[in-house]
Amino acid sequence: MRNLEPSSADRAEEPLILSRIPIAETALHIEAVSKTFARSAKRAKSKPAALPWRQRMSLRGLRAGLTNARRSEQKRVVDNVSLTVHRGEALGILGPNGCGKSTLVRMISTLLIPDEGWISVFGHDVVRDSRSVKCLINRVSVDAAFFKKLSALENLLYTARLYDVDAGKAIKKATDILDMLGFDKEHLENSMEQLSRGQQQKVAIARAFLTSPRLVLLDEPTTGLDPKSKKDVEAFIRELREAKDTTVVLTTHDMAEAEALCDRIAILNRGKLVALGTANALKARHRKPGAAELPSLEDVFIELAGETIEQADEVEGIES
């Protein structure tokens, strides 16, 4: 069978839509996807121009004012994004707050419906066949939700019952994962509200892998973690990819983390996909003429977005 993986030369100049790869051979395909939200009242920065009082008093003027107000409060958070993720690949998605990373992940995980375009997971449409998609994926987010009064073990067992996973097997699998993550087993009986932020995130990761997902969506999984916990999580992701045929989509603000863990990197800015390729290909593409060394990913981001990650994060995001 012909190898469908792009060569290193292809990757340096690969198109944003890898249409030469059949959908059946891909883990995730995103085609021209867009999503629009309404700004909250306090974040709507632009107001429609005031109409003359005679027009405001007329019904036609009132309708025009309402229409302009609605238009001014709409924001396209994801804007015509297309990309393909190969089976077993790790794709990193970089970008500032409000750029659409988490919204895109929510659409992949069936929590949001695209306004335009379509998404498939192993050939299953996320809207028309959401039940099948949910059986193939799991998600770890920076704001993972738990029953705070229940213990870590009780939360894991609850998830196991939801997915019809045998309790004994679930406990064994969860404790093995937590052991790899450096989680002390004696804390399993503690309520979630007694655990640290890092401990809770490790429980969230163990919970996500109870169902043996084929596609894992890691939405800023190491944000706010201490350096030791962060290294434990990164080591687990590497070991997971080596041991199992698992596809990973990782959103992060940490460029070094994305470069270390991911085969390819996508950069989003203001809802648009502005770059896609291997870390080295992106650096080579944006090397300054005559420069002796390749730029860093931070340098590439600054060139593409016109600002640093920190500066971009200062801009108010859109409530989703």
C-alpha positions, 0 to 999 in steps of 0.5 A: 500500500502506498504511504500516505504520510507527507514527506518532510519536504511536503510538510515544509510547504503543506497546504492547510487542507490535506485533501490528498489523504482519504478521510478514512485514513484520518483521525480528525478532519476539519473543513471550513469550520466557523463559529460566531458568538454574541459579545456580552454587554460589558465586552461589546466595545463598539456601539452603533452610531446614534440615529437622529431622534426623528428616525429613532422615534419611527418604527423603521428607525427602531428596527434599524437600530436594533439590527445594527446593535446585534451586528456590532455584538457578533464576533466570529471566534473561529473563522473558516478553519480547515486541517487534518490530523493523522491517526496516531499523530499529536497536533499542537494548537497555539494561540493567545486567549480568545483566538478560538482554540478552546472553541474549536476543541469544544466543537470537535468534542460535540459540545458546540455545533459549527455554524459553518463547515463540518468536522469528522472524527474517524469518519463520523460527523460530529453533528449527525453522528455525535453518539459514535464520536463521543465513544471515540474521544475524551477531553481534558480541559483547564477547567475540568469539572468534578463533584467536589464533595466526593473523593477522587476515587468516587469521581473516577468510579462515577465516570466508569459507571457512566461509560459501563466500565467494570469498576475493578478494571477502572480502579486498576487502570486509574491507579496505574495512570495516576502512578505514572503521573506521580499522584500519591494513592493515599489521596484517592480517598480525599475529597476533590476540594481537598486536593491541590490544583495539580492533583485535581488535573491528574485525576482529570487525566486519569478519568479521561483515559478510563474509556481508552479513547482513540482521540484525546483532546487536551485543552491546556492540560498543564496550565497552572501546574507546578513544574513537577506536575507539568513534567509528570503530565508531559512524560505521561503523554509521551508514554501514552503515544509510544504505548498506544495508537492514540491521536492527541490534539493539544492546545497550549500557551506553552510553545516549548511544550508543543514543540516537545510533544507534537508532530505538527503545530497549528497557530491560530490568531483571531479565529484564523489558522495562520500557520500549520507544519512541523516546528522546524518547517515553521521556523525555516519558513520564517527565517530572516534572510541571511540569519545564521540560526532558525527563529524560535516558535515565539519569534514565529508567533510574533511575526504571524500575530504581530504580538507576543503571547503575553501581549495578546492575552491582555486583550479581552476574549469573547465569552463563549 
